[in-house]
Amino acid sequence: MDLVESIKSSRFEGFGAEVKRRILMGTYTLSEGYSDAYYKRAQEVRQLIYAEMTQHLQTYDGFLTPATSSLAYKKNENQDPLTMFTGDLMTVNVNLSGLPALVIRSKDSVDENNTLLPSGIQIIGKKYGEAELLGVGHIIEMFSAERKLYKDAFPEASLF
């Protein structure tokens, strides 16, 4: 198989519908004629988000937020595009700001069908504060009740 065929097949088979949709939207907004309308305005909004978040981080060491607006999707469950976009609401601002963030699995929850689904928390840190961020994440995981169960089950594991 030549290089072009390899690329075509990997992108066709490897990317799901949502990834393809987002690539097309990004390509459209960066296309000629739309750059001023979308890209430049997005850069301005990005700077506003960064300025506001860094202003708050002068008072606080970091932010603790939910990672998503809902529980995890069930395996192989198809979601409509709007639902997929709302799942990103809690992480978009930090991605736009360029600040470091860490998502940690938090308490598992049970949905209406008694299915156990994970949820996560997001810790947002200061610019160049990755070491502190990872330290806080490590402490949260060490003292998490669920992690304690794993530690008790696997005392030889140094990860917990």
N, C-alpha and C positions, 0 to 999 in steps of 0.2 A: 504494500500500500504506500503510495507516495505521500508527501507531506500535506498537500492540500486536502486529499481524501481523509487523511488521519484527523486533521483539524475539523473538517466538516462532520465526520462521524462522532468525534468526541463532543462537539458542541450540540449536535442533534440528540445524542443519547444521554449526555451527561448533565445537561441543563433542563430543569423542569420548566413548566409553563410560567411560573412566577418569575424566575430568573430571566427567562427570555423577554417577558413583558417589561421588566425593569431595564434591561439592556436597550431595548427598543425605545423606551421613554427617554433614557439618557442620551442616546444617539440623536433622537429627534430634537431635544432641547439644545444640543450643541451644534446642530446643523446650521448651515449658512442662513442668515436672515433671522434666526431665532436666538442667536447668541446674546445680543443686546437685551432682548425682551426677557430671557430666562436666566442665563448664566451670570451675567453681570449683576442682576438684581439678587440672585441667590448668594453671590459673594458678599453683597452688602448686608444681607440678612445674617449670613454666617458671622460677619464681624460684629453685628449687634448682639448676637447670642453669646459670642466669646466675651465681649465686653461685660455683659450683664453677669455671666457666670463667674468670671474672674473677680468682679466687684464683690460678689457675695462670698467668694473664697478668701477675701481679705479678712472677713469676719469669722468664717468657719473653716475648719480643717478639711472638710469634704462634705459631700451630700450622700445620703442614703435614700434610695428610691426603689420602687418596684421595677423589675426588669421588663415586665409586660403588663398589659392592662387586663389580662385574663390568664387562666391556667393554660398549660401546654396543650397543643393539639394532640388528639389521639393519633397513633401510628396509622399511616395510610389514609387518614381522614382528609378528604378534599375540602379546601376552604375557598370561598369566593375571594376575589382580589381585594375587595374592601376590607374584609376580615383580616386578610394577610397584612394590609397596610396598617390597620389599627393595632396589630400586634407589635409594630415597630415604634409606636408613639413615644414610649418611654426612653428609647435609646437614640432617637433621631437627634435630639438636642445636643447630647454629648458628642455624637459623631460629627455634627456640624461645628461644634466648638473646637475640636481638636484636643480636648483635654483627655487625660488618661482615665479609663474606667475599667471596672472589673465586675463581672456578673458571677454571683455565687448561688448555687442551688440552696434554696431555703426549705421551708417546711413543705412536705408533700401534702396535697389536699385531695379530697374525694369529691368527684363530681356527682351529678344527679343519678348516674347509673352505678354508683359505688365503685367507679374506676379510680385508682390511685394515680394522680397526675402531679408532676413536679411544678414548683414555681420558683422564681428566683428573685434575688435582690441585686441591685446595682449600686456600686460604690463609685462615686466620681471624685477624683482628686485634683490637686493643683498641678499646673504645668510643671513638667519635669519631676513630679512627685510619685513616680512609679514605685520606688522602693517603699515609701510609706504606705501606698495603696496596697501593695502585696502583703505588707506586714499586717495591716488591718484585716485584709481578707483571710490571712492565715489564722489570726486570733479568732475571728468569727467562726471559722471552720473548726478550730480546736475546741471551742466551747459550745458548739452546736449539739443539741441533745441527740440528733440523728447521727452525727459523726461519732459520738460517744458509743452508740450501739455498735458501730463498725469497729471501733477501737477495742471494745470488749470482746468482739468476735474474732478479731485478728490482732492479738497483742504484739506479734512480731513485726507488724507493718509499721515502718517509720513514717509513712505518709500522713498518718492521723495524729 
